[in-house]
């Protein structure tokens, strides 16, 4: 009977995480988050910047989270942030560039990942990134964006800590910024 309960819990958790605009496997654990800045908007030259936040625990968290993990749907105590920027609003395959590069390359995505509540420091920032992001579908009528990604980050503080987002999926609606 306990195996049936565990299987039921796994099925329920899997279906819940599908309702989030981003989900992935982070270092062999399920990861999901909500858009921190509300409905994303199109910026200059038909590009997107996305900020995802979650309250999922992470290995460096100094205090265990209290209460139910919500993936930051609504108010939450944020523990992790993933920023993806300079994303062209068209289907295509894009390489991730170093976030601390001075010159922006038009075909590169810039990413930052950080963890809050790390022991002895407030936040650990991961700017050294490599990988890819693919926009698999953009419907200009419904404003639906779908994509996938695989990004590995190295901590920017000189430590050897690294994290790897695998099998990442994006699925969200965006709002077109009014032309002025």
N, C-alpha and C positions, 0 to 999 in steps of 0.2 A: 504493500500500500504506500509506503514512503516514496518509492520510485515513481508512482503515478502522480503523487503530489508535486514532486520535483519537476517532472515533465510538464505538468500543467502550469507551474510557475514559470518555467522557461518559455512556454508558448505565449503566455500572457505578456511577459516582459518583451519578447520579440515583437509582438503586435503593437505594443505601446510605443516602442522606439521608432516604429515606421512612421508615426505621426509627426516626427521632428524634421525640420528642414535640413539637418545634417546628421549623419550617423556614420560610424566607422568602427574599426577595430583598432584600439590604441594599446600597443604592447600586450596583445593577446586578451584584452578585455573589451567588452562592448562599451562604446562611447556614443553619446548623443547630446545634442545641445539645441537651444533656441536662438533665434536672431535677437541680439541684444539691442539693436537699433531699430526695432520694429520692422515694418515692411521695407525691404531694400529699395533704393531708388537708383535710377540710371544717372550717372554723372557724366562729366565731360567726355566727349569723343566716344559715346556709347560704351562706357566701362562701368564696372561694378566694384564696390567695396563692401565686404560682408564681415560682420562682427558676430561671432557665435559665443554664447556663454552657457556654462553648465554648473551644477552644484554636485556633480559626481565626485566621490572621494578619489584621491590620487595617492600614490605611495609616499609622497613627501609631506602630506598634510599633517601638521603638528597636532591638530585637534580633530577628532572624528566628528563628522557631521551629525547634527542632532535633528531628528525628524525625518520626514519622507523626502527622498530625492525626487525632484520634479523636472530636472533638465532645464531649469530656469524658465518654465512657462509661468509667467507672472513674476511676483517678487520672490527673490531667493538670495541665499548667501553664496555668491559666486566663488567657485574654487578653481575654475579654468576658463581661459579665453582663447579662441582661435580666430585670427584675423586673416582674411584672404582679400587681396586688393589688386587693382589694375587688371581685372578680369574683362576681356573683350566680350561684348554681348552678341555673340554669334557662335554657332557650333564650331568646334575645333579642339585641337590638342595643344596645350601650352606648357612649357617648362617653367619650373619654379626657379627664381633667381634669388641670390642673397639679398636679404632685406636691408642690409646696411650698405648696399651699392649706391654710389652717388648718381650714376646715370641710369635713368629708367629706360629699359628696352621695351619697345612696343609689344613684343610677343612674349613677354615674361610676366609671370604672376609673382607677387610679393606676399610673403606669409610671415606671421609671428604667432607663436604659441606661448602662453605663460600660465604658471600655476600660482595661485594665491595661498597664503597660509603656510608657507614652507618653514620648517624649523630653522631658527636663527636668522632668517631673512624674510622679508615680507612677501617678496615675489621672485620667482625664478623665471627669467625670460629666455626664450629659445628663438633666436633670429637666424641662425645659420641653418638654412633649409635647402633641401634638394628633393627633387621629385617632379611630379606632373599633376595637372588638372585638365580634365576634358569636359567641355560643355557638349553633352550628347544631344540636347534638344533645347531650342528656344522657340516658343510660339509667340509671335508678336501680337496675335489677336487676343489670346488669353493671358499673356505675360507670364506664362509658365516656363521656368528654367529647371532643367535636369542636368546632372553631371556626375562625374566620379573623379576620385583623386587618390594619390598615394604620395605621402610626404614624410620625409625623415628630418627631424630637427636635432640640432646639437645645442646644448646650453651655451649661452653667450658669456657666462661668468668664468670661463676657464675650466670648469669642472668637466668630468668625462660623461656626465649625464646626457643621455639622448632618448628621444621618444620617436615612435614610428606609427603614423596613421596609415592603416592598410584598408583596402576595400571601402574607401570613403564614398558616400553617396550624398548628392545634393538634390533637393526637390523643394522648390518654393515659388511663390508668386512675387512679382515685383511691381512697384508703382513707378510709372514714368514721371520724371520731374518736369513740371510745366516749363515750356519755353518762355523766356522773358525778352 
